[in-house]
Amino acid sequence: MLIVDGHSAIFGIEWLSELHHGPKRHLARLELVKALRDIGDRGEWRVCVVFDGRQTERGYEGGQEEGILIIYSKARETADAVIERLAARFSEKGDRVMVATNDRMILLTATTFGAGGMGIEELEKWIEGKEP
């Protein structure tokens, strides 16, 4: 499972950051999801991207049949907490887990649970088709 910190990716990848700062900022999220779906379509990783949400309930989009799971945190929880719980849960099950973020605390927590970690710069290489 590849778990991506959505906002970290948007702000860490130049072309997504430029979209986000433009008049149609929602396009950055859509383009990130599209790029991550391509990673999932390659077949080596199941992909999950987590964004901060504002709803009272956690939101989900996609799933196995969509090639990517999109999770929105609840209003009073952070995407960071969701990412950390997912990393712990999937690692505990024995799944191969990789967390992509530029947030060092998330990476530290995820690797403590047994997940691998990478920065957004490395994720960008994966998006470009240069994953190991």
Accessible surface in RSA format (square Angstrom, percent):
REM  Atomic radii and reference values for relative SASA: ProtOr
REM  Chains: A
REM  Algorithm: Lee & Richards
REM  Probe-radius: 1.40
REM  Slices: 20
REM RES _ NUM      All-atoms   Total-Side   Main-Chain    Non-polar    All polar
REM                ABS   REL    ABS   REL    ABS   REL    ABS   REL    ABS   REL
RES MET A   1    19.33  10.0  10.76   7.1   8.57  20.4  10.76   9.1   8.57  11.4
RES LEU A   2     0.00   0.0   0.00   0.0   0.00   0.0   0.00   0.0   0.00   0.0
RES ILE A   3     0.10   0.1   0.10   0.1   0.00   0.0   0.10   0.1   0.00   0.0
RES VAL A   4     0.00   0.0   0.00   0.0   0.00   0.0   0.00   0.0   0.00   0.0
RES ASP A   5    10.78   7.6  10.78  10.7   0.00   0.0   0.00   0.0  10.78  10.8
RES GLY A   6     0.00   0.0   0.00   N/A   0.00   0.0   0.00   0.0   0.00   0.0
RES HIS A   7    44.30  24.2  44.01  30.6   0.29   0.7  30.65  31.6  13.65  15.9
RES SER A   8    20.39  17.2   8.20  10.9  12.19  28.1  14.87  31.7   5.52   7.7
RES ALA A   9     0.00   0.0   0.00   0.0   0.00   0.0   0.00   0.0   0.00   0.0
RES ILE A  10     3.24   1.8   3.24   2.4   0.00   0.0   3.24   2.3   0.00   0.0
RES PHE A  11   105.54  52.8  82.16  50.9  23.39  60.9  82.51  50.0  23.03  65.9
RES GLY A  12    34.30  42.3   0.00   N/A  34.30  42.3  11.57  31.7  22.73  50.9
RES ILE A  13     0.02   0.0   0.02   0.0   0.00   0.0   0.02   0.0   0.00   0.0
RES GLU A  14   127.50  73.2 118.60  89.7   8.90  21.2  49.20  95.2  78.30  63.9
RES TRP A  15    99.45  39.9  96.01  46.5   3.44   8.1  86.38  46.1  13.07  21.2
RES LEU A  16     0.00   0.0   0.00   0.0   0.00   0.0   0.00   0.0   0.00   0.0
RES SER A  17    21.16  17.9  21.16  28.2   0.00   0.0   6.70  14.3  14.46  20.3
RES GLU A  18   109.98  63.1  95.70  72.4  14.28  34.0  46.88  90.7  63.10  51.5
RES LEU A  19    57.34  31.9  52.33  37.4   5.01  12.6  55.95  39.3   1.39   3.7
RES HIS A  20    22.88  12.5  19.97  13.9   2.90   7.4  13.04  13.4   9.83  11.4
RES HIS A  21   134.09  73.3  98.55  68.5  35.54  90.9  72.73  75.0  61.36  71.4
RES GLY A  22    27.15  33.5   0.00   N/A  27.15  33.5  18.50  50.8   8.66  19.4
RES PRO A  23   142.92 104.2 100.69  91.8  42.23 153.5 114.33  94.4  28.59 177.7
RES LYS A  24   123.46  60.2 120.97  74.2   2.49   5.9  65.61  59.1  57.84  61.6
RES ARG A  25   141.23  59.3 137.39  70.0   3.83   9.1  48.39  66.1  92.83  56.3
RES HIS A  26   110.22  60.2 101.29  70.4   8.93  22.8  78.51  80.9  31.71  36.9
RES LEU A  27    55.81  31.1  55.81  39.9   0.00   0.0  55.81  39.2   0.00   0.0
RES ALA A  28     0.01   0.0   0.01   0.0   0.00   0.0   0.01   0.0   0.00   0.0
RES ARG A  29    69.91  29.4  69.76  35.6   0.15   0.4  21.58  29.5  48.33  29.3
RES LEU A  30   102.80  57.3  97.39  69.7   5.41  13.6  97.80  68.7   5.00  13.4
RES GLU A  31    51.23  29.4  50.51  38.2   0.72   1.7   8.41  16.3  42.82  35.0
RES LEU A  32     0.00   0.0   0.00   0.0   0.00   0.0   0.00   0.0   0.00   0.0
RES VAL A  33    12.98   8.5  12.98  11.7   0.00   0.0  12.98  11.3   0.00   0.0
RES LYS A  34   117.19  57.2 116.84  71.7   0.34   0.8  72.42  65.2  44.77  47.7
RES ALA A  35    10.78   9.9   6.29   9.7   4.49  10.2  10.31  14.5   0.47   1.2
RES LEU A  36     0.00   0.0   0.00   0.0   0.00   0.0   0.00   0.0   0.00   0.0
RES ARG A  37    75.63  31.8  75.63  38.6   0.00   0.0  29.75  40.7  45.87  27.8
RES ASP A  38    72.01  50.4  70.72  70.4   1.29   3.1  14.88  35.0  57.13  57.0
RES ILE A  39     0.77   0.4   0.07   0.1   0.70   1.7   0.07   0.0   0.70   1.9
RES GLY A  40    13.26  16.4   0.00   N/A  13.26  16.4   1.25   3.4  12.01  26.9
RES ASP A  41   101.57  71.1  67.72  67.4  33.85  80.0  31.68  74.6  69.89  69.7
RES ARG A  42   102.19  42.9  64.38  32.8  37.81  90.0  54.42  74.4  47.77  29.0
RES GLY A  43    64.31  79.3   0.00   N/A  64.31  79.3  31.81  87.3  32.50  72.8
RES GLU A  44    89.88  51.6  68.37  51.7  21.51  51.2  34.06  65.9  55.82  45.6
RES TRP A  45    18.31   7.3  11.46   5.5   6.84  16.1  13.06   7.0   5.25   8.5
RES ARG A  46    97.00  40.7  89.42  45.6   7.58  18.0  45.62  62.3  51.38  31.1
RES VAL A  47     4.45   2.9   0.00   0.0   4.45  10.7   0.00   0.0   4.45  12.1
RES CYS A  48     1.37   1.0   1.37   1.5   0.00   0.0   0.72   1.8   0.65   0.7
RES VAL A  49     0.00   0.0   0.00   0.0   0.00   0.0   0.00   0.0   0.00   0.0
RES VAL A  50     0.19   0.1   0.00   0.0   0.19   0.5   0.00   0.0   0.19   0.5
RES PHE A  51     0.00   0.0   0.00   0.0   0.00   0.0   0.00   0.0   0.00   0.0
RES ASP A  52    71.94  50.4  62.60  62.3   9.34  22.1  26.81  63.1  45.13  45.0
RES GLY A  53    16.04  19.8   0.00   N/A  16.04  19.8   6.98  19.2   9.06  20.3
RES ARG A  54   217.50  91.3 195.36  99.6  22.13  52.7  68.24  93.3 149.26  90.5
RES GLN A  55   117.93  65.9 114.05  83.3   3.89   9.3  40.02  85.2  77.91  59.1
RES THR A  56   118.50  84.3 101.55 102.9  16.95  40.4  82.18 110.4  36.32  54.9
RES GLU A  57   126.18  72.4 124.12  93.9   2.06   4.9  52.02 100.6  74.16  60.5
RES ARG A  58    67.91  28.5  52.22  26.6  15.68  37.3   9.08  12.4  58.82  35.7
RES GLY A  59    23.20  28.6   0.00   N/A  23.20  28.6  22.78  62.5   0.42   0.9
RES TYR A  60   128.17  59.8  99.40  56.6  28.77  74.9  75.40  56.7  52.76  65.0
RES GLU A  61    86.49  49.7  79.35  60.0   7.15  17.0  36.07  69.8  50.43  41.2
RES GLY A  62    38.54  47.5   0.00   N/A  38.54  47.5   6.10  16.7  32.43  72.6
RES GLY A  63    16.06  19.8   0.00   N/A  16.06  19.8  15.21  41.7   0.85   1.9
RES GLN A  64   138.90  77.7 115.01  84.1  23.89  56.9  61.20 130.3  77.69  58.9
RES GLU A  65   147.73  84.8 106.45  80.5  41.28  98.3  69.18 133.8  78.55  64.1
RES GLU A  66    82.05  47.1  72.80  55.1   9.25  22.0  12.11  23.4  69.94  57.1
RES GLY A  67    23.76  29.3   0.00   N/A  23.76  29.3  20.81  57.1   2.95   6.6
RES ILE A  68     2.00   1.1   0.00   0.0   2.00   4.8   1.68   1.2   0.33   0.9
RES LEU A  69    48.25  26.9  47.39  33.9   0.86   2.2  47.39  33.3   0.86   2.3
RES ILE A  70     8.74   5.0   8.74   6.5   0.00   0.0   8.74   6.3   0.00   0.0
RES ILE A  71     3.95   2.2   3.95   2.9   0.00   0.0   3.95   2.8   0.00   0.0
RES TYR A  72    42.16  19.7  42.16  24.0   0.00   0.0  28.96  21.8  13.21  16.3
RES SER A  73     0.67   0.6   0.06   0.1   0.61   1.4   0.00   0.0   0.67   0.9
RES LYS A  74    78.25  38.2  78.24  48.0   0.02   0.0  22.56  20.3  55.69  59.3
RES ALA A  75    55.71  51.2  28.02  43.2  27.69  63.0  28.80  40.6  26.91  71.3
RES ARG A  76   238.56 100.2 198.85 101.4  39.71  94.6  81.29 111.1 157.27  95.3
RES GLU A  77    31.14  17.9  18.11  13.7  13.03  31.0  20.42  39.5  10.72   8.7
RES THR A  78    75.49  53.7  73.84  74.9   1.64   3.9  69.05  92.8   6.43   9.7
RES ALA A  79     2.67   2.5   2.61   4.0   0.06   0.1   2.61   3.7   0.06   0.2
RES ASP A  80    50.44  35.3  50.44  50.2   0.00   0.0   9.48  22.3  40.96  40.9
RES ALA A  81    30.92  28.4  28.41  43.8   2.51   5.7  30.30  42.7   0.62   1.6
RES VAL A  82     5.08   3.3   5.07   4.6   0.00   0.0   5.07   4.4   0.00   0.0
RES ILE A  83     0.00   0.0   0.00   0.0   0.00   0.0   0.00   0.0   0.00   0.0
RES GLU A  84    41.95  24.1  41.95  31.7   0.00   0.0   5.85  11.3  36.10  29.5
RES ARG A  85    99.44  41.8  95.22  48.5   4.23  10.1  59.04  80.7  40.40  24.5
RES LEU A  86    14.92   8.3  14.92  10.7   0.00   0.0  14.92  10.5   0.00   0.0
RES ALA A  87     0.00   0.0   0.00   0.0   0.00   0.0   0.00   0.0   0.00   0.0
RES ALA A  88    23.09  21.2  20.52  31.7   2.57   5.9  21.09  29.7   2.00   5.3
RES ARG A  89   130.10  54.6 126.09  64.3   4.01   9.5  46.93  64.1  83.17  50.4
RES PHE A  90    27.27  13.6  27.27  16.9   0.00   0.0  27.27  16.5   0.00   0.0
RES SER A  91    21.12  17.8   4.76   6.4  16.36  37.7   5.75  12.2  15.37  21.5
RES GLU A  92   157.78  90.6 120.75  91.3  37.04  88.2  47.61  92.1 110.17  89.9
RES LYS A  93   136.28  66.5  98.77  60.6  37.52  89.3  69.24  62.3  67.04  71.4
RES GLY A  94    66.51  82.0   0.00   N/A  66.51  82.0  34.38  94.4  32.12  71.9
RES ASP A  95    45.23  31.7  30.72  30.6  14.50  34.3   7.81  18.4  37.42  37.3
RES ARG A  96   131.93  55.4 115.73  59.0  16.20  38.6  75.77 103.5  56.16  34.0
RES VAL A  97     8.42   5.5   0.24   0.2   8.18  19.7   0.24   0.2   8.18  22.2
RES MET A  98    39.58  20.5  39.58  26.2   0.00   0.0  39.58  33.7   0.00   0.0
RES VAL A  99     0.00   0.0   0.00   0.0   0.00   0.0   0.00   0.0   0.00   0.0
RES ALA A 100     0.00   0.0   0.00   0.0   0.00   0.0   0.00   0.0   0.00   0.0
RES THR A 101     0.00   0.0   0.00   0.0   0.00   0.0   0.00   0.0   0.00   0.0
RES ASN A 102    84.16  58.0  60.21  58.2  23.95  57.7  28.11  67.7  56.04  54.2
RES ASP A 103    49.45  34.6  40.24  40.1   9.21  21.8  18.10  42.6  31.35  31.3
RES ARG A 104   200.28  84.1 192.67  98.2   7.61  18.1  67.45  92.2 132.83  80.5
RES MET A 105   126.14  65.3 125.58  83.1   0.56   1.3  99.28  84.4  26.87  35.6
RES ILE A 106     1.09   0.6   1.09   0.8   0.00   0.0   1.09   0.8   0.00   0.0
RES LEU A 107    37.18  20.7  36.98  26.5   0.20   0.5  37.18  26.1   0.00   0.0
RES LEU A 108   108.72  60.5 104.45  74.7   4.27  10.7 108.21  76.0   0.51   1.4
RES THR A 109    35.67  25.4  32.31  32.8   3.36   8.0  21.41  28.8  14.26  21.6
RES ALA A 110     0.00   0.0   0.00   0.0   0.00   0.0   0.00   0.0   0.00   0.0
RES THR A 111    64.35  45.8  48.83  49.5  15.52  37.0  38.66  51.9  25.69  38.8
RES THR A 112   106.07  75.4  71.30  72.3  34.77  82.9  67.63  90.8  38.45  58.1
RES PHE A 113    95.01  47.5  74.56  46.2  20.45  53.2  80.48  48.8  14.53  41.6
RES GLY A 114    62.35  76.9   0.00   N/A  62.35  76.9  31.23  85.7  31.12  69.7
RES ALA A 115     6.56   6.0   0.00   0.0   6.56  14.9   0.49   0.7   6.07  16.1
RES GLY A 116    26.45  32.6   0.00   N/A  26.45  32.6  23.21  63.7   3.24   7.3
RES GLY A 117    34.99  43.1   0.00   N/A  34.99  43.1   3.97  10.9  31.02  69.5
RES MET A 118     6.59   3.4   0.72   0.5   5.87  14.0   6.59   5.6   0.00   0.0
RES GLY A 119    26.84  33.1   0.00   N/A  26.84  33.1  17.75  48.7   9.08  20.3
RES ILE A 120     0.20   0.1   0.20   0.1   0.00   0.0   0.20   0.1   0.00   0.0
RES GLU A 121   127.24  73.0 122.94  93.0   4.30  10.2  45.18  87.4  82.06  67.0
RES GLU A 122    73.40  42.1  70.89  53.6   2.51   6.0  23.84  46.1  49.57  40.5
RES LEU A 123     0.00   0.0   0.00   0.0   0.00   0.0   0.00   0.0   0.00   0.0
RES GLU A 124    39.81  22.9  39.81  30.1   0.00   0.0   6.07  11.7  33.74  27.5
RES LYS A 125    99.92  48.7  99.92  61.3   0.00   0.0  51.84  46.7  48.09  51.2
RES TRP A 126     5.02   2.0   5.02   2.4   0.00   0.0   4.51   2.4   0.51   0.8
RES ILE A 127    27.59  15.7  14.60  10.9  12.99  31.3  14.60  10.5  12.99  35.2
RES GLU A 128   100.49  57.7  65.49  49.5  35.00  83.3  39.98  77.3  60.51  49.4
RES GLY A 129    47.62  58.7   0.00   N/A  47.62  58.7  16.03  44.0  31.59  70.7
RES LYS A 130   139.82  68.2 114.29  70.1  25.53  60.8  79.31  71.4  60.51  64.5
RES GLU A 131    31.92  18.3  12.39   9.4  19.53  46.5  11.80  22.8  20.13  16.4
RES PRO A 132   120.85  88.1  70.63  64.4  50.22 182.6 111.46  92.0   9.39  58.4
END  Absolute sums over single chains surface
CHAIN  1 A     7341.4       5831.1       1510.2       3822.2       3519.1
END  Absolute sums over all chains
TOTAL          7341.4       5831.1       1510.2       3822.2       3519.1
